[in-house]
Amino acid sequence: MQRVPRQQRAKSTVEAILDAGYISLGRHGLAGTTTTHIADIAGVSVGSLYEYFKNKEAIYEAMRDRFVRDLIGVLQPLTPRIVRLPLTEAIPILLYDVQALLLRDEQRYLKYAQEVFNADVRFDLSEVSRSLSDIIVQFLLHNPQYAGLKRFAAMSYIFVNAGMFTVIRHMSDPNPPISYDELVDGLAHMVSHYVRMERQLARRQSSASGGDAAAAK
């Protein structure tokens, strides 16, 4: 049974192993990385590594958890700011901050995402999806004019999950067909266009209902 790090020294060892995991994955790939590679980079013995992780897959799982935690850590602090902005301004702020996270520490997270996507490994981002859904709820509370839109819950789910996949896929592509700026602009305008069309439809339906009611009197 693996040790649970409780002392600061043990926690630092685990963090060093995870850091080494990202570095090794960037050098050797998902399949080519070994626990020996990771231990060497971390500066610990393989035996010490196995005190905390039973195998390479357990390290990868912990790496995913840290990536998700850091991604949510980027998103949540933005909420008070973006809920007061138009969608065409709020969405780019989110997307550029996500890009900054993927590019930091010598693109450690980006290389990780590239390997995961190229290997077609199950990549659970449900926690990130929930965090983005919470931001949407806060946005609606500050912008009640959008609350009555039909299919908003379904479309929000589609936009959140498709948007996350598209961003990571784009940044994982060594030769993307469009720039990241174009991607951000496209996603922002796709969402704002949907909202604008739905609001226009709602107004027309409201006017038609009002006219029908008046004719019935």
C-alpha positions, 0 to 999 in steps of 0.5 A: 500500500502506497504512503500518503504524504503528510509531512512537508518533505514527503509532499515535496517528494510527491510534487517532484515526482509529478514535475518529473512525470511531465518532463519525462512525458515531454521527452519520451512520450506517454508510452516511452516514459518509465518509472526509472525515467521519472525517478531519475529526473525527480532525483529520487530512487525508484524505491522511493517513487514506489512508496507513493505510486504503485505504477506509472499509471498512478503517476499519470492519474495524479498528473491529470488531477494536478492539471485539472486542479490548476485549470480550475484554479485559473477559471474560478478567480475570473468569475467576479470579473467576467460576469459583468462583461459582454460575452464577446469580452468574457469568453476571450479572457477565459480562453487566453488565461487557459492558453497561458496555463498550458504554455507556462513552465516550458509548456509542461501542461501543453505537452501533457495534453498533446500526448494524452490526445495523441494516444487517445487516452480517456481524459476526464475533464468533468470537474472543469466542465462543472466549474465552467457551468458554475461560471455560467450560472453566475453569469446568468444571475448577473445578466437576468436578460439571458435567463429565459433563453430556450435550450440554454442549459443544453447549449451551455453544456455543448459549448463548454465541453466542445469549447474545452476539447477544441482549445486543447486539440488546437493547442496540441496540433503542431500545425493548426489550420487557424491561429489561436486568436482566430479560434478565440474570436470564432468561439466568442462570436459563435456563443454571442451569435446564438444568444443574440438569435435566441433573444430575437426569437424570444421577442418575436414569439412574445410579440406574436403571443401578445398579438394573438391575445389582443385578437382574442379579446 
